[in-house]
């Protein structure tokens, strides 16, 4: 270590209490930033998983025009067989075929338009949270024929309950008139009135028969354990549908483009809070270094008279700031990493969060995401902020006159 670095280190501890207070502020800021950024990234993972788990999944095989137009004829041939092939290729049971149709549903008293979904009862619980949200009755089972599960608000609007029959009218895939009667076996409550007002699910085989679909459906849905597996899964699905130009594989970003925009907006608002914390720490460093420079005015005057240049003194102040900031960064990263790692394993929950998760069939605990980005992003910005704060005290040394400085009291 050079003499200048040793001198900078010794100067830090001339007023150890003041130095430790500044370092403590930096440590607290760094720990808080690491925790908040890790929690924010973890919440995005949870938000994405919950949004995708409700219905869309992480990837889907669709007709290339279905996402924009959603017409009955824009379907996937041999959908159930393709879903079975995808389960074998991916090694996951969380793959299912679905059919979708807009239909008029009627009870004895009322009629409403609904989005009727044909699902595979055996595999749908693996790709959607809807089966776990049935509050009355049961979900669809293997072998069910004309049975239906519908949203609670839709059931109220139709004034029906378990065991009642509903009549459906719509258009088949071949343009024919589609009609059917289904018995209500379950009523689900997602907690979102907009969904509960329009959702209705029937077995896929019955759906294909009523709407003249043959072996067609409108999507093959894949749900994955993590977002990191999406590119590999998409590549695998593209290999399965290779040669069928009318089919495409879409990942979650294409299926729900607004989700990424919502994350970007939330990240921007979060960084406003982080910047406020960093600015406060920067002013703390500015105050500490400015006091240090003012207290050593006579000492700096003597050093200038002995031949040192102002640039060398400014570099000394910069070294002191770098050492102090580095100490705060090292301690902050260490403590922040330990705290975040523990919470990423044990998780934590706000009061009432576990009850809310149970109601909506979602996880009841949050887990911060530990990564190199979350550990270093905040502390590195704090370090740069502290170095910028030291510029003003260092610049004062260039205006220091040796004689006047030595006479300072």
N, C-alpha and C positions, 0 to 999 in steps of 0.2 A: 504494500500500500504506500502510495507517495505521501510526501510531507503535507501536501495540500489537502488530501483526503483525511489524513489524521487530524489536521488542524480544523477541518470542517466538522468532523465527528466530535472533537473536544468542545468546539464552540456551541454545539447543540445542547450540551449538558451544563453550560454555565448557569442556566435557569431550568433545572430539570423539571420542576413542577409545571412551568409553562409549556415545555416541550411535550411532557406526557399528556397534558390536557389537549393539546393540538393533535397528537398522535391518537389519543382516545377518541376524539371526534371523528378522525379519519377511519379508525377501526369500526366504530359504531356505524358510520355511513356505509362502509364497505360490506359489513355483515348484513345490514338492512337491504342494500342493493342486491346482493347475492340471493338473499331469501326471496325478495319481491320478484326479481327477474326469473328465478327458478320456479316460483309459484305461478307466475304469469305464463311461462312456457308450459308448465304442467297443466294449467287450467285450459290452455288451448288444446292440448292433447285430449283432455277429458271432454271439452266442448265438441271437438271434431268427432271423437268416438261416439258420444251420446247422440249427436245429430245424425251420424251415418248409421248408427245401430237402430234408430227408430224405424227406418224404412229403406233408404237408398243403398246401404252397404258401401264398401270401399271401391267396388268396381262392378260394372254391368256389361253384359253383352246385349246389344240392341240392334235394331235396324238402323241404318245410318241416318234416316230422316225422322226417326221416332221422337227424339228429344225435342225437336222444334215443332212438329206437327201433331204427334200423338194420334194417328189414325189407326183404325182397327187392322187394316191390311198391312201395316208396317210392322211385321211380326218376325219372330225367330223360329225357323222350322226345327222340328225334332228337339224342342226346348228341353224336355225332361231328360232325354238321352244326352244332350249337351251338358246339362247340369251334372249328370252322373259322371260323365267323362272328366269334367272339371274337378269334381270331388276326388277322383282317383289321381289326376295329374297334380293337384295341389296338396293332396294328403290331408284335406280338411273336409269335415262334414258340413261346414257352414256355407253351403252353396245351394240355391233353390231357384226354380223357375217360377215366373209370375205372369199372369195375364191381367190386362186392365181394360175396362169398358165403362163408358158413361151410360147410365140406365135410369129409367123412371121406376122408382119403387113405390108400391102402394100397399097400404093396410086397409082395414075395413072402413077407416075414417078419413085418412089423409094420403097424399102422394107427394113425394119429394124426389129431386134428382140426386143421384149418388155416384161416386166413383167406385164401381164394383171391382174387387180384386180377386182373381183366382190364384190361390196359393197351394203349395204342397204342405199339407199339415204336418208331415213327419219332419221336414227340413226347415220350415219357416221359423220355428223358435230359435234356430241357430243364426239366422240372418236379421231378425227383427225383434224389437222389445215388445211389440204389440201383443204376442201371445201371453206374455207375463203380466199384462195389464187388464186381464179379464176379471171384472169385479163380481159379476153374477153369472152363474152357470159354468160352462167349460169352454175350452177352445176346441177348434176343429180336430178331429181324430182321423187316423187312417181308416179308410173304408166308408167315411161319411159320404152321403150323396147330396140330397137337397137340403143341406144344413147351412146356416149362416151365422156369423158373428158380426155385430155392428156396434157403432159408437153409442155412448150413453145419451148424448144430446139428440142424435137421430132417432133413437128409441123413444125419447120423450116427445119429439115432434110428431112421430107416427102414432104415438099412444099405444105402444105394443110392449110386450114383455116376453119372458121365456115361454117357449111352446107355441107362440103365435106364428101365423104364416104370413109371408110377404110375397107379393107378386112383382116380377120384374119384366119390364118391356125395354127393348133396345134393338140395335141393328147388329146382325152377324157379320163375320169377316167376309162372307161372300155376298153381302148386301141384302141378305134375307132378313125377315122379321124374326127377332129373338124374343122368346117369352119363357118364363119359368116360375115355379113356386118353391120357396125355401122356408124351412122351419127355423126359428130362432133358437139357438142352443147356448149362446153366450152374449154378454154385453160388456164391452170393454170401456175403460175410462182412462184416457191418456193425460187428462188434466188440461188439454188444449181444446177449447170449444170448437175452433175452426176445423180441427181434425175429427173430433167426436161427432160433428154435425154431418160429415160426409163419408166417413169410412165404413166400408162393409166388405167382409171377406167370406169367400166360399171356396170349397175344394176345387183345385185346378181341373180335375177330370170333369166335374160337373159343369164348370165354366166353359170348358172347351166344347162340350156337347151342346150346351144351350146357345152359344154364340158361334157355332159352326167353325170352330178353330182347327179341327183336326188334331194334329200333333204340334200345332203352333202355340206360342205364347209371345209375350211382348218384351220380356227381359229374362236374363239369367243373372241373378244377384249373388255376389261373393262378399262375404264379410271376413276380414282378416284380423289376427291378433294385434297387429300394430301397423302404423303407417309405413314403417320402413320396408315392409314386405309388399307394398303396393306395386312398385316397378316390376318385380319378379313375377307377381301374379298376373299383371297385365300382359307381360311378354308370354307367359304360359297360355293365357286365354287366346291371345292373338295367334299362337301356334295351332290351337284347336279349331279356330274358325278360318284358318288360312284357306284361300281359294273361294270363299264365299264373299264376293265383293259387296253384297248388300248389308253385311254385318260389320259392326265396329265394336271395339272394346273401349269403354270410357271409364276413366278413374274418377275418384270422388270430386276432384277439382272441377272436372267438366260437368259432373252431375249436379253439383251445388256450388256454382261460381261465387255466389254471394258470401259463402262461408269464409273464404280467404280475405275478402274485402272487409268483412266484419273484424277479423283478427288484426288486419293492418290498421284499422281505425282504432281499435282498442290499444294496440301497441303504441300508437302515436300519443294517445291521451296518457298512457302510463309513463312514457318518457318525459312528459311535462313535469310530473311529480319527481322523477329521478333528477331532472335538471335542477329543480329547486334545491334538493338535498346537496347536489354537487356544488352549486353556487354558494351555499351556506358554508360548506367546508372550505371552499376556496377563499372566502373572506376571512375565515379563521386563520388560514395559513398566511394570508396577506397581513393580518394584524400581528401575528407572531413575528414574521420576518421584518416587518417595518419597525417594530419595537426593538428588535435585535440590532438593526442597522443604526437606529437613532442612539441607542445606548453606547454604541462603539464608535461614535463620531470621532472622538479624540484618538482612539486607537487607529482608526483608518487614516486620520490625518498624519500620524507619525509614520505609518507604512508608506503613504504617498511621498512623504518627505525623504524617506530612505530609498526611494527609487521604484517602488511598485507602481504599476500602471492601473488606472481605474478598471480596465477590462479584467485584470487578474482578480481584483477585489469582487467584481460582479460575478465572476466565475466561482469564487469562494462561496458567495451567498447562494448561488445556484446549486452548488454541491451540498450545502447544508439542507436546502429544501428537498433535494433529491433523496438524501439519506433519511430525512424525516418522513417523506412520503413513501419511500420504499419500506420503512419499518411499519408504517400504518397499513400499507398494502399487504405485506407478508402476514402480519397478525390478523388482518381482516379476512384475507382469503382462507387462512387456516381455520379460524373460528366459524366463518360462514360456510365453509365446506363441511365441517363436522356437523353443524346444525342442519344444513340442508340434506346431507346424506342420511342423518337419522330420521328426519321427517319423510324422506323419499321411501324409506323402508317401512316405518311405522304408520305414516300418514297422519292426518289430523282432520278434524271436522269442526265446523262452526256449530253453535247450538241449534238443534233442530234439523241439521243437514242430513243426518242418518234417516230420520223419519221421512224427510222429503225425498231422499233417494229411494227408499222403500216404496213410496207412493208411486213414483214414476218409473220404477224398475231400472234405476240407475245406481252407480256406486255411491255409497254414503260417506266416503272419505276422499280427501284430496291428497295427491302425491306430487310434491315439487319435482321438476325434471333437472337432474344433476348432469351438467355437461361442461365442457371447456368454455363454451360461450357464456353460459350463465355464471360461471365462477370468475371469469376474467373481464367480461365486458364492462361491468360497473367499476371495479377497482382500477382498471387501466384509464378510464375516463377521469376518475378522481385524481389519479396521478398526473395526468396532463393538465387538469384544472389547477392543481396545486403549483405546478411549474409555471403556468401562465400567471398565477397570482404573485409569484416571486419576481416577476419582471419589473414591476414598479419600484420595489425597494432597491433592486440592483441598479436601475437607471439613475437613482438619486446619487449613486457614488460617482457618476460621470460629471456631476456638477459640484463635486466637493472640492473646495480650495484647501490645500494643506495647512496654511497658516491659520485661516479662520477655524478650520476643524480642530487644530491643536489647542485653540483658545476656548473651545466650547466647554461649558460646565456640565 
